[in-house]
């Protein structure tokens, strides 16, 4: 099975709108990957919560069979946990899980 985890940390809107989110969406829709996980970590957590255009693209991804998770520690630090709860995005402390992903040899793409 072809699996990839996309680690999204940048708060740059242009990178989000023109690279990260389109790649995640089309990667699944076009069958480039059997399974895609999007991890929203660090400043990207704030970008999603404060930019309606970015949030709308993330909502589109939530309607697809792509796993989306946000870093709970980050949502708390950026004071946007309620936003993520209302949007229906799962939150977890991602450090240990992401470390396991790396140790397993799974493909990871970082932005």
C-alpha positions, 0 to 999 in steps of 0.5 A: 500500500502506498502511504504518505504523511504530509507534515505541514508546519509553515504559516505561509498562505501561498505555500498552503494554497498553491502547494500543500492543500492542492497536493493533498487533495489531488494526491488522493483524488488522482490515486497517487497515494492509497492513503494520505495523512495530513498533520497540521503542526506548528504555525500552520495551526494558526493559519487554518484558524485565522484565514477563511480561505485556507480553512475552506480548502481544509474543509474540502479535504475533510470531506475526502478519505484523507486523515487530517489531524492537528497538533493538540499542543499547538492548538492550545498554544495558539488558543485555537482549540475551539476552532478545531473542535467546531471544524471537526478536525481531530487533535492529538499530541503528535510528537510520539505518533509522528516519531513512530511514522518516521521510524516505520520508514513511511514516506513523509513530505514536509512543508 
